[in-house]
């Protein structure tokens, strides 16, 4: 059987979805790190880069964790940018 390898990549971050979008934002000196008030984490404001559910652009079951949704969004973006059918 012939071995097959598929290569693709994608980045989902607070800067946007897609490697090109993220790279362009970084070249412009834009950071995804912002001050957030997250009382579940700390009483004081924290500086982090967050990706919101809205930024993921997917409608997924609530049973999925935010991390699982982030992975699915990234894999979907990589698949969408590949030539696989």
C-alpha positions in Angstrom: 0.0 0.0 0.0 1.3 3.4 -0.9 1.9 5.8 2.0 0.2 9.2 1.8 1.0 12.3 3.9 -1.2 15.4 4.1 0.3 18.7 5.3 -1.7 21.8 6.1 -1.7 24.4 8.9 -3.9 27.0 10.4 -3.8 29.4 13.4 -6.8 30.5 15.4 -5.9 33.2 17.9 -7.3 36.4 19.3 -5.8 38.1 16.2 -8.0 36.1 13.9 -8.3 32.9 12.0 -5.7 31.8 9.5 -2.0 32.0 9.4 -1.9 34.9 6.9 -4.2 37.0 9.1 -2.2 36.3 12.2 1.1 37.0 10.5 -0.2 40.3 9.0 -1.4 41.4 12.4 1.9 40.6 14.0 3.8 42.5 11.3 1.6 45.5 12.1 2.6 45.2 15.7 -0.8 44.2 16.8 -1.1 41.9 19.9 -4.0 39.7 20.9 -3.1 40.2 24.6 -5.6 42.4 26.4 -6.6 43.1 30.0 -9.5 40.9 31.0 -11.5 40.9 34.2 -12.0 37.2 34.9 -13.1 36.7 38.5 -13.1 32.9 38.2 -9.3 33.1 37.6 -8.2 36.1 39.8 -9.8 39.0 41.6 -7.3 41.3 39.8 -7.4 41.9 36.1 -5.3 39.5 34.0 -3.5 40.1 30.7 -4.1 37.2 28.4 -4.9 36.4 24.8 -8.4 35.0 24.6 -10.4 33.5 21.7 -14.1 34.0 22.2 -16.8 31.6 21.0 -17.9 34.2 18.5 -14.4 34.4 17.0 -14.4 30.6 16.4 -17.3 31.1 14.0 -18.7 27.6 14.6 -21.9 26.3 16.1 -20.9 23.4 18.2 -22.6 21.5 21.1 -22.2 23.0 24.5 -20.9 19.6 25.7 -17.6 20.4 23.9 -15.0 22.2 26.0 -13.7 25.6 24.8 -10.4 23.8 24.0 -12.1 21.2 21.9 -14.0 23.9 20.0 -10.7 25.7 19.4 -9.1 22.5 18.0 -12.1 21.9 15.7 -12.0 25.4 14.4 -8.3 25.2 13.7 -8.6 21.8 12.0 -11.5 23.0 9.9 -9.5 26.0 8.8 -6.5 23.8 7.8 -8.9 21.5 5.9 -10.6 24.4 4.2 -7.2 25.7 3.0 -6.1 22.3 1.7 -6.9 20.7 -1.6 -8.5 17.6 -0.1 -11.9 16.6 -1.3 
